[in-house]
Amino acid sequence: MKKIFFVLMAVVISFNFYAQKPYKIKIKPKEFYLVDAGYKEALKELRKGTRFFRKNTRGGYRQAVEYLSNALKYNTDYAPLYYELGISELKIGSEKQGLKHIELAFNLNPDVAPDIHLWLGRAYHMNSQFDDAIDEYLLYKNSLDEKNLARQEKYIDIYIQQCNNGIELKGKELPVIITNLGEGVNSPYPEYAPVFAPFDSIVYFTSRRPSDFNSRRNVYLDDDYYEDIYYTSYKIGKWHKAAIFPKPVNSKGNDASIAINPYGTEIIIRRGAGKGTFYLAKRKGDDKWKKPKEVIRKINRKRSMETTLTFSHDSTIVYFVSDRPGGYGGKDIWMVKRTGLNGWTKPKNLGEVINTPFDEEGVFIAYNDSILYFASRGHNSIGGYDIFRSYKLPDGRWTEPENLGFGINTPEDDLYIYVNKDGRTGYFTSSGHDGYGDLDIFDFFFYTPKPSFLEDARHSLLAFQNEPVNEITLEPPVPIKTLRLTVVKGIVTEYGTNKPLNATIEIVDNETQDVVQVIKTNATTGEYIVMLPSGKNYGMSVNAPGHMFYSENFNIPAAQGYTEIHKDIQLMPIDPGSKIVLRNVFFDVNSATLKPESYPELNRLADILKRYPGIVVEISGHTDNTGSFQYNMKLSQRRAESVVMYLVSQGVPASALVAKGYGPTKPIAPNDTPEGRALNRRVEVKILVNPYSTAGQNQQQQAQPQGQ
């Protein structure tokens, strides 16, 4: 049965996971009493604070901190006051102050409450002092009688496991810079769920702060203010003061930001108390919006709670979070696919690789629908919600979720991540990083400590390089027990103009010659991402109309762990003088006999040449400088001729092909390293004549006699 405070998006945020209810200490005025003129007022503040403390709600704890802090100004030696104040501070994300005051309560009176060791454990846990937290959890566990042990043992053991996860992940921080968006955005109240239109400069987010628009507390839920949607923009080096979204997007009830389309013209919100419903609001004009309307009835379910969603880049798939029946426990991540203009498939659970018996939340799909980011209280969380990512494999399966680790995650709640198209920057929400109180919104930047490609072990994966391709390394791979995967990502553009291209990328298993993946780059940005499981030799071909294809070879060992390679690719227009390297053409050692693994690459070349009758290309063979000059010249000529013969066998006219061996005379890298020699051993294709290109047409016009 869901707790009452888990019934809308605002309370997706946890009270330290299981919302452990603190012990009710009886306030004894005689013990609190000190002879002072302010005694009655201080006792009044203490009793008000205790009343809100016992509500065990987020808003109640927030108000308790206010009143108990006032009482503390009068009496600094009362253990129950420190106990209630410290726990209240933990509950609203002020973990350092919470630890300080709970320790003071224990020091003043070790028996202040039967659960003092539990709260010391929680305080140490939330401050990443995992060893001390485990000690306190065990002390509390050993103090329980049989009945209470049976009721609480499961949860205490989970806390201990989270601490062990934290110990394992500590020291493996990702190289990341995190910055609070500042007081123009964040406040002492919760701010969360940032959504951003890539072609806009505005960030929309949800806040539960009081405002002139909505100053009511939700006394039926958690005694905190209702949700409202705000927006802000980044100008002159800082985030400007956030403004509240006007009517009709915001209402008197709960309104939360969920998603926005790439152009900032449509926003999906979640509205209503209880289970809540997704609505779509459309912009009309520069600063006005139409009345929101309910969307995607397949997702909205009256008896269930749906909290967040994310669209694929073409809007044909929606991933969303729901506690509907058929899941693995708590809130799970589900998906629906578009059928026709307005139809959607039946919701499908993403399965037990992604979902756990605990809550998942804040789903976000990135990188051409290939990387799923989400928050979870399960997997190897170190406490509260942690942010994870999973990669989609060619067969549709998802890889084991990877904890983003320290730097991003803390023992408190970290969720609602938004990742920009560069894959290295974005926004997320956290109550564990230093901020203005409760949940704040932060931006992040993953940087590269050692940007030199030659210093990276991933260099050995690449068989060749080409001048139009720029190699850079990303952050060091995070150790993963079960994930063996190479991720290749970048941008495809036209050589010379840098214009993004809508290209097709084909991945071939060179051993079986089977096509294992076919993907499209982003039509607007030219971005792409491919996933290559370890233990295979792959050929990658990139094609775009009017351009020579680009090829790459990846020979990935079976033992290769998770690796990321950033490869920006530029395609040559089919103009005279353009040339490419055939990276997936292979010969036996000291032989001109083509290996079968070469056929897919040469078949692609044959298709292009047959598509342009009248085109003439030079097939050139090249070697390194090992061995005699005469031998290398003959070997390179024979290899070029072998390629020509194969292309002719595939229907390419012999008149379109010229074979030329250059031996070691045209190196593209120094021959004093194995890597350099490997680059020099290659087969190239160079356009000699193309009557369809602009240059070719100009040549033809110049050759024709001029009219009188």
C-alpha positions as CSV (number, residue, x, y, z in Angstrom):
1,M,0.0,0.0,0.0
2,K,1.4,3.4,-1.0
3,K,2.1,5.9,1.7
4,I,-0.3,8.9,1.6
5,F,2.6,11.2,0.8
6,F,3.4,9.3,-2.4
7,V,0.3,10.5,-4.3
8,L,1.6,13.2,-6.6
9,M,4.8,14.2,-8.3
10,A,5.9,16.6,-5.6
11,V,6.2,13.8,-3.2
12,V,8.1,11.6,-5.5
13,I,10.8,13.0,-3.4
14,S,11.4,10.7,-0.4
15,F,11.7,11.2,3.3
16,N,14.9,9.2,3.6
17,F,13.4,6.3,1.7
18,Y,11.1,4.6,4.1
19,A,9.8,7.7,5.9
20,Q,10.8,6.3,9.3
21,K,8.5,7.9,11.9
22,P,10.5,9.3,14.8
23,Y,9.8,8.5,18.4
24,K,7.4,10.8,20.1
25,I,9.2,12.3,23.1
26,K,7.1,13.7,25.8
27,I,7.9,17.4,26.3
28,K,8.4,18.1,30.0
29,P,8.2,21.9,30.7
30,K,9.9,21.5,34.1
31,E,13.0,20.0,32.3
32,F,12.9,22.8,29.7
33,Y,12.3,25.5,32.3
34,L,15.0,28.0,33.1
35,V,14.4,31.2,35.0
36,D,14.1,33.8,32.2
37,A,11.6,36.4,31.1
38,G,11.3,34.6,27.7
39,Y,10.4,31.2,29.1
40,K,6.7,31.2,28.2
41,E,7.4,32.3,24.6
42,A,10.1,29.8,24.2
43,L,7.9,27.0,25.5
44,K,5.2,28.0,23.1
45,E,7.7,27.8,20.2
46,L,8.8,24.4,21.4
47,R,5.3,23.0,21.6
48,K,4.4,24.4,18.1
49,G,7.5,22.9,16.7
50,T,6.8,19.5,18.3
51,R,3.2,19.6,17.0
52,F,4.5,20.1,13.4
53,F,7.3,17.5,14.0
54,R,4.8,14.8,14.9
55,K,2.8,15.3,11.7
56,N,5.6,13.4,9.9
57,T,5.1,15.4,6.7
58,R,7.5,17.4,4.6
59,G,5.8,20.7,5.2
60,G,5.4,19.8,8.9
61,Y,9.2,19.2,9.3
62,R,9.9,22.5,7.5
63,Q,7.7,24.4,9.9
64,A,9.1,22.4,12.9
65,V,12.6,23.7,12.0
66,E,11.4,27.3,12.2
67,Y,9.7,27.0,15.6
68,L,12.3,24.7,17.2
69,S,15.1,27.0,16.1
70,N,13.4,29.8,17.9
71,A,13.1,27.7,21.0
72,L,16.8,26.8,20.8
73,K,17.7,30.5,21.2
74,Y,16.3,30.2,24.7
75,N,17.6,26.8,25.9
76,T,20.6,25.1,24.4
77,D,20.8,22.2,26.9
78,Y,17.5,20.3,26.2
79,A,18.2,17.0,24.4
80,P,14.6,16.4,23.1
81,L,14.8,19.8,21.4
82,Y,18.0,18.8,19.5
83,Y,16.5,15.4,18.7
84,E,13.4,16.9,17.0
85,L,15.3,19.7,15.3
86,G,18.0,17.4,14.0
87,I,15.6,14.9,12.5
88,S,13.5,17.7,11.0
89,E,16.6,19.1,9.3
90,L,17.5,15.7,7.9
91,K,14.0,15.4,6.5
92,I,14.2,18.7,4.5
93,G,17.7,18.1,3.2
94,S,19.8,20.0,5.7
95,E,22.0,17.0,6.5
96,K,25.0,18.8,8.0
97,Q,22.9,20.7,10.5
98,G,20.9,17.6,11.2
99,L,24.0,15.5,12.1
100,K,25.2,18.3,14.3
101,H,22.0,18.5,16.3
102,I,21.4,14.8,16.6
103,E,24.9,14.3,17.9
104,L,24.2,17.1,20.5
105,A,21.0,15.3,21.5
106,F,22.9,12.1,22.1
107,N,25.8,13.8,23.9
108,L,23.3,15.5,26.3
109,N,21.4,12.3,26.9
110,P,22.3,9.0,25.2
111,D,18.8,7.7,26.2
112,V,16.9,10.7,24.8
113,A,14.8,8.3,22.5
114,P,14.8,4.6,21.9
115,D,15.6,5.2,18.2
116,I,18.5,7.6,18.7
117,H,21.0,5.2,17.2
118,L,18.8,4.8,14.1
119,W,18.8,8.6,13.6
120,L,22.5,8.8,14.2
121,G,22.9,6.2,11.5
122,R,20.7,8.1,9.2
123,A,22.6,11.3,9.9
124,Y,26.0,9.7,9.3
125,H,24.6,7.9,6.2
126,M,23.3,11.2,4.7
127,N,26.7,12.8,5.3
128,S,28.5,9.9,3.5
129,Q,30.2,8.7,6.7
130,F,29.3,5.1,5.8
131,D,31.4,3.2,8.4
132,D,30.0,5.2,11.3
133,A,26.5,4.8,9.9
134,I,26.8,1.0,9.7
135,D,27.9,0.9,13.3
136,E,24.9,2.9,14.5
137,Y,22.5,0.9,12.4
138,L,23.8,-2.3,14.0
139,L,23.6,-0.8,17.5
140,Y,19.9,0.0,16.8
141,K,19.2,-3.3,15.3
142,N,20.7,-5.1,18.3
143,S,18.6,-3.0,20.6
144,L,15.2,-4.2,19.1
145,D,13.0,-6.7,20.7
146,E,11.8,-9.7,18.6
147,K,8.6,-7.9,17.5
148,N,10.2,-4.7,16.4
149,L,13.1,-6.6,14.8
150,A,10.7,-8.6,12.6
151,R,9.1,-5.3,11.5
152,Q,12.2,-3.2,10.9
153,E,15.1,-5.6,10.1
154,K,14.5,-5.6,6.3
155,Y,14.7,-1.8,6.1
156,I,17.8,-1.5,8.3
157,D,19.5,-4.1,6.2
158,I,18.8,-2.1,3.1
159,Y,20.3,1.0,4.8
160,I,23.4,-1.0,5.6
161,Q,23.6,-2.3,2.0
162,Q,23.3,1.2,0.7
163,C,26.3,2.2,2.9
164,N,28.3,-0.7,1.5
165,N,27.4,0.4,-2.0
166,G,28.6,3.9,-1.0
167,I,31.9,2.4,0.3
168,E,32.4,0.5,-3.0
169,L,31.7,3.5,-5.2
170,K,33.6,6.1,-3.1
171,G,36.9,7.0,-4.8
172,K,35.4,6.2,-8.2
173,E,34.0,9.6,-8.8
174,L,33.3,10.7,-12.4
175,P,35.2,13.8,-13.4
176,V,32.3,16.2,-13.1
177,I,31.8,19.9,-12.2
178,I,28.5,20.7,-10.6
179,T,27.1,24.2,-10.1
180,N,23.9,25.3,-8.3
181,L,21.7,27.4,-10.6
182,G,21.7,30.1,-7.9
183,E,19.2,32.0,-5.9
184,G,17.4,33.3,-9.0
185,V,16.2,29.7,-9.5
186,N,16.5,27.8,-6.2
187,S,14.9,28.6,-2.8
188,P,14.6,27.0,0.7
189,Y,11.7,25.1,-0.8
190,P,11.8,22.2,-3.3
191,E,12.8,22.9,-6.9
192,Y,12.9,20.0,-9.3
193,A,12.1,18.5,-12.7
194,P,14.0,20.9,-15.1
195,V,12.9,20.7,-18.8
196,F,14.7,22.5,-21.5
197,A,14.0,23.2,-25.2
198,P,17.3,22.7,-27.1
199,F,16.5,25.5,-29.5
200,D,15.3,27.8,-26.8
201,S,17.1,29.6,-23.9
202,I,14.5,28.9,-21.3
203,V,14.5,26.3,-18.5
204,Y,11.1,25.3,-17.1
205,F,11.0,23.7,-13.6
206,T,8.6,22.9,-10.8
207,S,8.7,24.6,-7.3
208,R,6.7,24.3,-4.1
209,R,7.6,27.8,-2.9
210,P,4.9,30.2,-1.7
211,S,3.9,32.9,-4.2
212,D,1.3,35.6,-4.9
213,F,-0.1,33.1,-7.4
214,N,-0.4,30.3,-5.0
215,S,0.1,30.8,-1.2
216,R,-1.9,27.8,0.0
217,R,-0.5,24.7,1.8
218,N,-1.8,21.3,0.9
219,V,-3.0,20.3,4.3
220,Y,-4.6,17.2,3.0
221,L,-1.3,15.9,1.7
222,D,2.0,16.9,3.2
223,D,1.5,20.5,4.6
224,D,3.8,22.0,1.9
225,Y,2.8,24.5,-0.8
226,Y,1.2,23.4,-4.0
227,E,3.3,22.8,-7.1
228,D,3.7,25.6,-9.7
229,I,5.7,25.8,-12.9
230,Y,8.4,28.5,-13.2
231,Y,10.8,29.5,-16.0
232,T,14.1,31.2,-16.2
233,S,16.8,32.1,-18.8
234,Y,20.6,32.3,-18.7
235,K,21.8,35.8,-19.7
236,I,25.1,37.7,-19.1
237,G,26.7,34.9,-17.1
238,K,23.9,34.0,-14.7
239,W,20.4,32.5,-14.4
240,H,17.9,35.3,-14.0
241,K,15.2,35.4,-11.3
242,A,12.6,32.8,-12.1
243,A,9.1,33.9,-13.0
244,I,6.0,31.9,-12.4
245,F,4.1,30.5,-15.4
246,P,0.9,32.4,-15.9
247,K,-2.6,31.0,-16.3
248,P,-3.9,28.8,-17.9
249,V,-0.8,26.6,-17.5
250,N,-0.7,27.1,-13.8
251,S,-3.8,26.6,-11.7
252,K,-4.7,26.8,-8.1
253,G,-3.8,23.1,-7.6
254,N,-0.7,21.1,-8.4
255,D,1.0,21.8,-11.7
256,A,4.4,20.2,-12.5
257,S,6.7,20.5,-15.5
258,I,7.2,17.2,-17.3
259,A,8.5,17.7,-20.9
260,I,8.8,20.2,-23.7
261,N,9.1,19.8,-27.4
262,P,12.4,20.8,-29.1
263,Y,11.1,24.1,-30.3
264,G,9.6,25.3,-27.0
265,T,6.1,25.5,-28.5
266,E,4.4,22.6,-26.5
267,I,4.8,21.7,-22.9
268,I,3.5,18.6,-21.1
269,I,2.5,19.2,-17.5
270,R,1.1,17.0,-14.7
271,R,-1.9,18.5,-13.0
272,G,-4.1,17.5,-10.0
273,A,-3.8,16.0,-6.6
274,G,-4.3,12.3,-6.0
275,K,-3.2,10.3,-9.0
276,G,-2.8,13.3,-11.3
277,T,-3.1,13.5,-15.1
278,F,-0.8,14.5,-18.0
279,Y,-1.9,17.6,-20.0
280,L,-0.5,19.3,-23.1
281,A,-0.4,23.1,-23.4
282,K,0.4,24.8,-26.7
283,R,2.0,28.2,-27.2
284,K,0.0,30.9,-29.0
285,G,2.1,33.9,-29.9
286,D,5.3,34.9,-28.1
287,D,4.1,34.8,-24.5
288,K,0.6,33.3,-24.3
289,W,-0.4,29.6,-24.0
290,K,-3.6,27.8,-24.8
291,K,-5.6,25.9,-22.1
292,P,-4.0,22.5,-21.4
293,K,-5.7,19.4,-22.7
294,E,-5.4,15.8,-21.6
295,V,-3.0,13.8,-23.7
296,I,-2.2,10.1,-24.4
297,R,-5.0,8.3,-22.7
298,K,-3.1,5.0,-22.9
299,I,-0.7,6.5,-20.3
300,N,-3.2,8.3,-18.1
301,R,-4.8,5.7,-15.9
302,K,-7.3,6.8,-13.3
303,R,-6.4,4.1,-10.7
304,S,-2.7,4.6,-11.1
305,M,-0.1,7.2,-10.5
306,E,1.9,8.4,-13.5
307,T,4.7,10.9,-12.6
308,T,7.2,11.6,-15.4
309,L,7.6,10.8,-19.1
310,T,10.0,11.3,-22.0
311,F,9.6,11.2,-25.8
312,S,11.9,9.6,-28.3
313,H,13.5,12.1,-30.7
314,D,10.8,11.4,-33.4
315,S,8.0,11.3,-30.8
316,T,7.0,7.8,-31.8
317,I,7.9,6.2,-28.4
318,V,7.0,7.5,-24.9
319,Y,8.8,6.2,-21.8
320,F,6.9,6.9,-18.6
321,V,6.8,6.1,-14.9
322,S,3.7,4.4,-13.4
323,D,2.7,2.3,-10.4
324,R,0.1,0.5,-12.5
325,P,-0.4,-3.3,-12.0
326,G,1.9,-5.7,-13.7
327,G,5.2,-4.1,-12.6
328,Y,8.0,-5.3,-10.3
329,G,7.0,-3.2,-7.3
330,G,6.6,0.5,-6.5
331,K,6.8,2.8,-9.6
332,D,8.2,1.2,-12.8
333,I,9.3,2.5,-16.2
334,W,6.9,1.6,-19.0
335,M,6.7,2.4,-22.7
336,V,4.1,2.9,-25.5
337,K,4.6,3.2,-29.2
338,R,2.7,5.3,-31.7
339,T,0.4,3.5,-34.1
340,G,-0.9,5.7,-36.9
341,L,-1.7,9.3,-36.4
342,N,-3.3,9.2,-32.9
343,G,-3.1,5.6,-31.8
344,W,-0.8,4.1,-29.2
345,T,0.1,0.5,-28.3
346,K,-0.7,-1.1,-24.9
347,P,1.8,0.0,-22.3
348,K,4.8,-2.4,-21.9
349,N,7.0,-2.7,-18.8
350,L,10.7,-2.3,-19.6
351,G,11.5,-5.4,-17.6
352,E,13.5,-6.4,-14.5
353,V,16.8,-5.3,-15.9
354,I,15.6,-1.7,-15.5
355,N,12.9,-2.0,-12.9
356,T,13.3,-3.1,-9.3
357,P,11.0,-3.9,-6.3
358,F,11.6,-0.3,-5.3
359,D,10.6,3.0,-7.0
360,E,12.0,4.1,-10.3
361,E,11.5,7.8,-11.3
362,G,12.6,10.7,-13.5
363,V,13.0,8.9,-16.8
364,F,14.8,10.6,-19.7
365,I,15.9,9.2,-23.1
366,A,18.9,10.7,-24.9
367,Y,21.3,10.2,-27.8
368,N,19.0,9.1,-30.6
369,D,16.9,7.0,-28.2
370,S,19.9,4.8,-27.2
371,I,20.6,5.8,-23.6
372,L,18.0,5.8,-20.9
373,Y,18.6,7.9,-17.8
374,F,16.5,7.4,-14.7
375,A,16.5,7.5,-10.9
376,S,16.0,4.5,-8.7
377,R,15.9,3.5,-5.0
378,G,16.9,0.0,-6.1
379,H,19.9,-1.4,-7.9
380,N,23.1,-0.3,-6.1
381,S,21.8,3.0,-4.7
382,I,23.8,4.6,-2.0
383,G,20.7,6.1,-0.5
384,G,17.5,7.8,-1.6
385,Y,17.2,8.1,-5.3
386,D,20.3,7.6,-7.4
387,I,20.7,8.4,-11.1
388,F,21.5,5.5,-13.4
389,R,21.9,5.0,-17.2
390,S,21.4,2.0,-19.4
391,Y,22.3,1.5,-23.1
392,K,19.9,0.0,-25.6
393,L,21.5,-2.8,-27.6
394,P,20.8,-3.6,-31.2
395,D,18.3,-6.4,-30.3
396,G,16.3,-4.0,-28.2
397,R,17.5,-5.2,-24.8
398,W,18.8,-2.8,-22.2
399,T,22.2,-3.1,-20.5
400,E,22.5,-3.5,-16.7
401,P,22.0,0.0,-15.3
402,E,25.1,1.9,-14.3
403,N,25.2,4.1,-11.2
404,L,26.6,7.5,-12.2
405,G,28.5,7.4,-8.9
406,F,29.7,10.0,-6.6
407,G,30.0,13.5,-8.0
408,I,26.4,13.2,-9.2
409,N,24.8,10.9,-6.7
410,T,24.7,11.4,-2.9
411,P,23.1,9.4,-0.1
412,E,20.0,11.7,-0.4
413,D,17.7,12.2,-3.4
414,D,19.3,12.7,-6.8
415,L,16.9,12.6,-9.7
416,Y,15.2,14.3,-12.7
417,I,18.3,14.4,-15.0
418,Y,18.2,16.2,-18.3
419,V,21.2,15.6,-20.6
420,N,22.1,18.0,-23.4
421,K,22.9,16.7,-26.9
422,D,26.7,16.9,-26.2
423,G,26.3,14.1,-23.7
424,R,28.5,15.9,-21.2
425,T,26.3,18.7,-19.8
426,G,22.9,19.0,-18.5
427,Y,20.7,19.5,-15.4
428,F,19.5,17.4,-12.5
429,T,17.8,17.8,-9.1
430,S,19.4,17.0,-5.7
431,S,18.9,17.4,-2.0
432,G,22.4,16.1,-1.2
433,H,24.6,18.8,-2.8
434,D,25.1,22.1,-1.1
435,G,22.2,24.4,-1.9
436,Y,19.6,26.8,-0.7
437,G,17.5,24.2,1.1
438,D,15.6,21.0,0.2
439,L,15.8,20.0,-3.5
440,D,17.7,22.3,-5.7
441,I,18.5,22.3,-9.5
442,F,22.1,22.0,-10.6
443,D,23.9,21.9,-13.9
444,F,26.8,19.5,-14.6
445,F,29.7,19.2,-16.9
446,F,31.7,15.9,-17.4
447,Y,35.2,16.9,-18.3
448,T,38.2,14.8,-19.6
449,P,41.3,14.8,-17.3
450,K,43.6,13.5,-20.1
451,P,42.4,14.6,-23.5
452,S,45.3,12.9,-25.4
453,F,44.0,10.2,-27.6
454,L,47.4,8.4,-27.7
455,E,47.4,8.1,-24.0
456,D,44.1,6.2,-24.0
457,A,44.0,2.4,-24.3
458,R,41.1,2.7,-26.6
459,H,43.5,3.7,-29.4
460,S,44.2,0.1,-30.1
461,L,40.5,-0.4,-31.1
462,L,40.9,1.7,-34.2
463,A,42.4,0.1,-37.3
464,F,42.8,3.4,-39.2
465,Q,42.4,7.2,-39.0
466,N,41.6,9.8,-41.6
467,E,42.2,13.5,-41.6
468,P,38.5,14.5,-41.9
469,V,37.9,12.5,-38.6
470,N,38.7,14.1,-35.3
471,E,39.4,11.7,-32.3
472,I,38.8,12.8,-28.8
473,T,38.4,10.9,-25.6
474,L,35.6,11.3,-23.1
475,E,35.6,10.6,-19.4
476,P,37.3,7.4,-18.2
477,P,35.0,4.4,-18.3
478,V,33.2,3.6,-15.1
479,P,34.0,0.0,-13.9
480,I,30.9,-2.2,-14.5
481,K,30.7,-5.8,-13.5
482,T,28.4,-7.0,-16.3
483,L,28.6,-4.5,-19.1
484,R,31.0,-5.1,-22.0
485,L,30.2,-2.5,-24.5
486,T,31.9,0.0,-26.8
487,V,29.8,3.1,-27.5
488,V,30.7,5.2,-30.6
489,K,29.1,8.6,-30.9
490,G,29.7,11.8,-32.8
491,I,28.4,14.1,-35.6
492,V,28.4,13.5,-39.3
493,T,29.0,16.6,-41.4
494,E,30.0,17.5,-45.0
495,Y,33.7,18.0,-45.5
496,G,34.5,21.7,-46.3
497,T,31.2,23.1,-45.3
498,N,30.6,21.4,-41.9
499,K,26.9,21.1,-42.7
500,P,25.2,18.4,-40.7
501,L,24.2,15.4,-42.8
502,N,21.2,13.1,-42.6
503,A,23.2,10.0,-43.1
504,T,22.7,6.2,-42.8
505,I,25.1,4.2,-40.6
506,E,25.5,0.5,-41.2
507,I,27.3,-1.9,-38.9
508,V,28.5,-5.2,-40.3
509,D,29.9,-8.2,-38.5
510,N,33.0,-8.7,-40.6
511,E,33.2,-12.4,-39.8
512,T,29.7,-13.4,-40.8
513,Q,29.2,-10.4,-43.2
514,D,25.8,-9.9,-41.5
515,V,24.4,-6.4,-41.1
516,V,23.8,-6.1,-37.3
517,Q,22.7,-2.4,-37.1
518,V,21.3,0.3,-39.4
519,I,20.7,3.7,-37.8
520,K,20.0,7.2,-39.1
521,T,21.8,10.3,-37.9
522,N,19.8,13.2,-36.4
523,A,18.4,15.1,-39.5
524,T,19.0,18.4,-37.8
525,T,22.3,18.0,-36.0
526,G,23.9,15.1,-37.7
527,E,24.4,13.3,-34.3
528,Y,24.7,9.5,-34.1
529,I,25.4,6.8,-31.5
530,V,26.0,3.1,-32.0
531,M,26.6,0.4,-29.4
532,L,29.0,-2.4,-30.2
533,P,29.1,-5.5,-27.9
534,S,32.6,-6.8,-27.2
535,G,34.1,-9.8,-28.9
536,K,33.5,-8.9,-32.5
537,N,35.2,-7.4,-35.5
538,Y,32.9,-4.7,-36.9
539,G,32.8,-2.6,-40.1
540,M,31.1,0.7,-39.9
541,S,29.9,2.5,-43.1
542,V,28.5,6.0,-43.2
543,N,26.5,7.0,-46.3
544,A,24.7,10.1,-47.4
545,P,23.3,11.0,-50.9
546,G,25.9,12.8,-53.1
547,H,28.8,11.9,-50.9
548,M,31.5,9.2,-50.8
549,F,30.9,6.8,-48.0
550,Y,33.1,6.7,-44.9
551,S,34.2,3.4,-43.3
552,E,35.8,2.4,-40.1
553,N,36.9,-0.9,-38.6
554,F,36.5,-1.8,-34.9
555,N,38.1,-5.0,-33.7
556,I,36.9,-5.2,-30.1
557,P,38.4,-8.0,-27.8
558,A,36.0,-10.2,-25.9
559,A,37.5,-8.9,-22.6
560,Q,36.9,-5.3,-23.5
561,G,34.8,-3.5,-20.8
562,Y,32.7,-0.4,-21.2
563,T,34.3,2.2,-23.4
564,E,33.2,5.4,-25.1
565,I,34.7,6.7,-28.3
566,H,33.8,10.1,-29.8
567,K,34.2,10.2,-33.5
568,D,33.2,13.1,-35.6
569,I,32.9,12.1,-39.3
570,Q,33.1,14.2,-42.4
571,L,31.9,12.9,-45.7
572,M,33.5,13.9,-49.0
573,P,31.3,15.2,-51.8
574,I,31.6,13.1,-54.9
575,D,33.8,15.7,-56.7
576,P,37.0,15.1,-58.7
577,G,39.9,14.9,-56.3
578,S,37.9,13.6,-53.3
579,K,39.3,10.4,-51.8
580,I,38.5,7.9,-49.0
581,V,40.2,5.1,-47.3
582,L,38.6,1.6,-47.5
583,R,39.1,0.6,-43.9
584,N,37.3,-2.8,-44.2
585,V,39.3,-4.2,-47.1
586,F,41.6,-7.0,-45.8
587,F,44.3,-9.1,-47.4
588,D,46.4,-12.1,-46.2
589,V,49.9,-11.2,-45.1
590,N,52.2,-10.5,-48.1
591,S,49.4,-11.4,-50.4
592,A,47.0,-9.7,-52.8
593,T,44.2,-12.2,-52.2
594,L,41.1,-10.4,-50.8
595,K,39.6,-11.8,-47.6
596,P,35.8,-12.5,-47.5
597,E,35.5,-9.8,-44.8
598,S,36.2,-7.3,-47.5
599,Y,33.2,-8.0,-49.6
600,P,30.5,-5.9,-47.8
601,E,32.8,-2.8,-48.1
602,L,33.5,-3.4,-51.7
603,N,29.8,-4.1,-52.5
604,R,29.0,-0.7,-51.1
605,L,31.6,1.0,-53.3
606,A,30.2,-1.0,-56.3
607,D,26.7,0.3,-55.6
608,I,27.9,3.9,-55.6
609,L,29.9,3.5,-58.8
610,K,27.0,1.9,-60.6
611,R,24.7,4.7,-59.4
612,Y,26.8,7.2,-61.3
613,P,27.5,6.0,-64.9
614,G,30.4,7.9,-66.4
615,I,32.3,8.3,-63.1
616,V,35.9,7.3,-63.1
617,V,37.9,6.4,-59.9
618,E,41.4,5.4,-59.1
619,I,41.9,2.4,-56.8
620,S,45.3,2.9,-55.2
621,G,47.3,0.5,-53.0
622,H,49.7,1.7,-50.3
623,T,52.2,-0.1,-48.0
624,D,54.5,0.9,-45.2
625,N,58.3,1.0,-45.8
626,T,59.0,-2.5,-44.3
627,G,60.8,-4.6,-46.9
628,S,62.3,-3.7,-50.2
629,F,61.0,-0.8,-52.3
630,Q,60.4,-2.9,-55.4
631,Y,58.5,-5.6,-53.5
632,N,56.2,-3.0,-51.9
633,M,55.5,-1.3,-55.2
634,K,54.5,-4.7,-56.8
635,L,52.4,-5.7,-53.8
636,S,50.5,-2.5,-53.7
637,Q,49.8,-2.7,-57.5
638,R,48.6,-6.3,-57.2
639,R,46.3,-5.4,-54.3
640,A,44.8,-2.4,-56.2
641,E,44.2,-4.8,-59.2
642,S,42.5,-7.3,-57.0
643,V,40.0,-4.7,-55.8
644,V,39.4,-3.6,-59.4
645,M,38.8,-7.2,-60.5
646,Y,36.3,-7.7,-57.6
647,L,34.4,-4.5,-58.5
648,V,34.2,-5.5,-62.2
649,S,32.7,-8.9,-61.1
650,Q,30.0,-6.9,-59.3
651,G,29.0,-5.1,-62.5
652,V,31.2,-2.0,-62.4
653,P,32.4,-1.1,-65.9
654,A,36.2,-1.7,-66.2
655,S,36.4,1.7,-67.9
656,A,35.4,3.3,-64.6
657,L,38.4,1.9,-62.8
658,V,42.1,2.7,-62.7
659,A,44.4,0.5,-60.6
660,K,47.6,2.2,-59.2
661,G,50.2,0.9,-56.7
662,Y,52.1,3.6,-54.8
663,G,54.0,1.3,-52.4
664,P,55.5,3.3,-49.6
665,T,55.7,6.6,-51.5
666,K,52.6,8.3,-50.0
667,P,52.6,7.7,-46.3
668,I,50.0,9.4,-44.1
669,A,51.7,8.7,-40.8
670,P,55.3,8.1,-39.6
671,N,56.6,4.6,-40.2
672,D,58.5,4.4,-37.0
673,T,55.6,3.0,-34.9
674,P,53.3,0.0,-35.4
675,E,50.3,2.3,-35.3
676,G,51.8,4.5,-38.0
677,R,52.7,1.6,-40.3
678,A,49.1,0.2,-39.9
679,L,47.8,3.5,-41.1
680,N,50.0,3.5,-44.1
681,R,48.9,0.0,-45.2
682,R,45.7,0.9,-46.9
683,V,43.6,1.0,-50.1
684,E,42.2,4.3,-51.2
685,V,39.5,5.4,-53.7
686,K,40.0,8.8,-55.5
687,I,37.5,10.4,-57.8
688,L,39.1,11.2,-61.2
689,V,36.0,12.2,-63.2
690,N,32.4,12.7,-62.1
691,P,30.1,14.3,-64.7
692,Y,27.4,14.8,-62.1
693,S,29.4,17.0,-59.8
694,T,29.5,20.8,-60.2
695,A,33.2,20.6,-61.0
696,G,32.5,17.9,-63.6
697,Q,29.7,19.8,-65.2
698,N,32.0,22.9,-65.5
699,Q,34.7,20.8,-67.1
700,Q,32.2,19.5,-69.7
701,Q,30.9,23.0,-70.4
702,Q,34.4,24.2,-71.0
703,A,35.1,21.4,-73.3
704,Q,32.1,22.1,-75.5
705,P,32.4,24.5,-78.5
706,Q,30.8,27.9,-77.8
707,G,27.9,29.0,-80.0
708,Q,28.2,31.8,-82.5
